[in-house]
């Protein structure tokens, strides 16, 4: 029995039926929708992901309308012009989460969005066209060109905008370790390549999106 058949059998047994399993699995956004999404929405979601890191999501989300106002609707061409003095003024705005490093990341990530737009036409074009069989390559690009997008922030951002991506949560890392794919949470290039190859095989065997396979793997970890 191949890896996917074992995974599917476990999940079907856990949920009791295929209908119940499918109800618990996410679906990625289509490529047309990813291309149509504006660069301002990508920048807003990038910033939201950065501010959510380490904080209760509901707290950040409740403040987000004030962030939208403070950052000019996340128009990259306006945000990129926000200098140090402007950021210092935002540090006095009690409506916001006043974390200097995260506030500074917004114009830096606006520059990344502009650079990507210059090279690829739009952020949405790049993300839509990127092959899921090299999704870790897109993580690396975002981490390299962006700010505060290390760890799980890049894959979580992609999941938030609807790009198909697996996310190596603690449960997924434990499932990968149990299957001998890695011996620790994958952070090195070698372990990330092995993880990508494992997901690529599951994807080829099942035809399922990476986000569904990722969640199915997480379900195999007992708590």
C-alpha positions in Angstrom: 0.0 0.0 0.0 1.5 3.4 -1.0 1.8 6.3 1.4 -1.4 8.0 0.1 -3.5 4.9 0.5 -2.4 4.5 4.1 -3.0 8.1 4.8 -6.5 8.0 3.2 -7.4 4.8 5.0 -6.4 6.3 8.4 -8.4 9.5 7.8 -11.5 7.6 6.6 -11.4 5.5 9.7 -11.0 8.6 11.9 -13.9 10.5 10.4 -16.1 7.5 9.6 -17.0 8.4 6.1 -15.6 10.2 3.0 -18.3 12.9 3.3 -17.2 13.7 6.9 -13.5 13.8 5.9 -14.1 16.1 2.9 -16.1 18.5 5.1 -12.9 19.0 7.3 -10.6 19.7 4.4 -9.8 23.2 2.9 -9.8 24.1 -0.8 -7.3 26.4 -2.5 -8.3 29.4 -4.5 -8.2 29.1 -8.3 -5.4 30.7 -10.3 -7.8 33.2 -11.9 -8.9 34.5 -8.5 -5.3 34.7 -7.3 -4.3 36.8 -10.4 -7.3 39.0 -9.9 -6.5 39.9 -6.3 -5.0 43.3 -6.0 -1.4 44.0 -4.8 -3.0 46.1 -1.9 -4.8 43.0 -0.7 -1.7 40.9 -0.9 0.2 43.5 1.1 -2.6 43.7 3.7 -2.6 40.0 4.1 1.2 39.9 4.4 1.0 42.5 7.2 -1.9 40.7 8.9 0.2 37.5 8.9 3.2 39.4 10.4 1.1 41.0 13.2 -0.8 37.7 14.0 2.5 35.9 14.7 2.7 35.3 18.4 -0.6 37.1 19.1 -4.2 36.1 19.5 -5.6 36.3 16.0 -9.0 37.7 17.1 -7.2 40.6 18.8 -5.2 41.5 15.6 -8.3 41.1 13.4 -10.4 43.4 15.5 -7.8 46.2 15.0 -7.3 45.6 11.3 -9.8 48.3 10.1 -7.5 50.8 11.9 -4.5 49.3 10.2 -6.2 49.7 6.8 -6.7 53.4 7.5 -3.2 54.0 9.0 -1.5 52.3 6.0 -3.5 54.0 3.2 -5.5 50.8 2.4 -2.1 49.1 2.0 -1.5 50.7 -1.4 2.1 49.6 -2.0 3.1 52.8 -3.8 1.9 54.9 -0.8 3.1 52.6 2.0 6.6 52.3 0.5 7.1 56.1 1.1 6.4 55.8 4.8 9.7 56.7 6.5 11.1 56.4 10.0 9.3 59.5 11.3 6.0 58.3 10.0 6.4 54.9 11.7 7.4 56.6 14.9 4.1 58.5 14.8 2.2 55.2 14.3 3.9 54.0 17.5 1.8 56.6 19.3 -1.5 55.4 17.7 -3.3 53.5 20.4 -5.6 51.9 17.8 -2.7 49.9 16.5 -0.5 47.1 17.8 2.6 49.2 18.6 5.4 46.8 17.8 8.2 48.7 16.1 9.7 45.9 14.2 6.4 44.8 12.8 5.3 48.3 11.9 8.6 48.8 10.1 8.1 45.5 8.1 5.1 47.0 6.3 6.9 49.5 4.0 9.7 46.9 3.6 7.2 44.4 2.4 5.6 47.0 0.2 8.9 47.4 -1.6 8.9 43.6 -2.1 5.4 43.8 -3.7 6.5 46.6 -6.0 9.7 44.7 -7.0 7.6 41.6 -7.8 5.1 43.7 -9.7 7.9 45.1 -11.8 9.3 41.7 -12.6 6.2 39.6 -12.9 3.3 42.0 -13.5 1.7 41.6 -10.1 2.0 39.7 -6.9 -1.0 37.7 -7.9 0.6 36.7 -11.2 3.7 35.4 -9.4 1.7 33.5 -6.8 -0.8 32.0 -9.3 1.9 30.8 -11.7 4.2 29.3 -9.1 4.1 25.5 -9.3 2.9 23.8 -6.1 5.6 21.1 -6.7 8.1 23.7 -5.7 6.1 25.6 -3.1 9.1 25.7 -0.7 10.9 27.7 -3.4 8.2 30.4 -3.1 8.6 30.3 0.7 12.3 31.0 0.2 11.6 33.9 -2.2 9.2 35.6 0.2 11.6 35.1 3.1 14.6 36.4 1.1 12.9 39.4 -0.4 10.4 40.2 2.4 10.7 41.1 6.1 9.5 39.1 9.1 8.4 36.2 6.9 10.5 33.5 8.3 9.4 30.3 10.0 5.8 29.4 9.1 4.9 32.9 8.2 5.4 32.5 4.4 3.4 29.3 4.1 0.7 30.6 6.4 0.5 33.8 4.3 0.1 31.7 1.2 -2.6 29.6 2.8 -4.4 32.9 3.9 -4.6 34.2 0.3 -5.7 30.8 -1.0 -2.5 29.6 -2.7 -2.2 25.9 -2.4 0.6 25.1 0.1 1.3 22.6 2.8 2.2 24.0 6.2 4.7 22.1 8.4 2.9 22.6 11.7 4.0 20.6 14.8 1.5 17.8 13.9 2.7 17.7 10.3 6.3 17.6 11.4 5.5 14.8 13.8 3.8 12.8 10.9 6.8 13.4 8.6 9.1 12.2 11.3 7.0 9.1 11.9 7.2 8.2 8.2 11.0 8.7 8.2 10.9 11.7 5.8 12.8 13.9 8.3 14.2 13.4 11.8 13.3 16.9 13.0 11.1 19.8 11.9 12.3 20.7 8.4 14.3 23.9 8.3 17.4 23.0 6.3 17.4 23.0 2.5 17.9 19.2 2.6 15.0 18.5 4.9 12.7 21.0 3.0 13.6 19.2 -0.3 12.8 15.9 1.3 9.5 17.2 2.6 8.6 18.8 -0.8 9.4 15.5 -2.5 7.2 13.5 -0.1 4.3 15.9 -0.7 4.8 15.8 -4.4 4.5 12.0 -4.4 1.3 12.2 -2.3 0.0 14.9 -4.7 0.8 12.7 -7.8 -0.8 9.6 -6.2 -4.0 11.3 -5.1 -4.5 14.4 -7.2 -5.4 16.3 -4.0 -4.2 19.8 -3.3 -1.2 20.2 -1.0 -3.3 22.0 1.7 -5.6 18.9 2.0 -2.7 16.5 2.2 -1.1 18.6 4.8 -4.3 18.6 7.0 -4.8 14.9 6.4 -1.2 14.2 7.7 -1.9 16.4 10.7 -5.0 14.3 11.5 -2.8 11.1 11.8 -1.1 12.6 15.0 -2.8 11.5 18.1 -3.3 13.9 21.0 
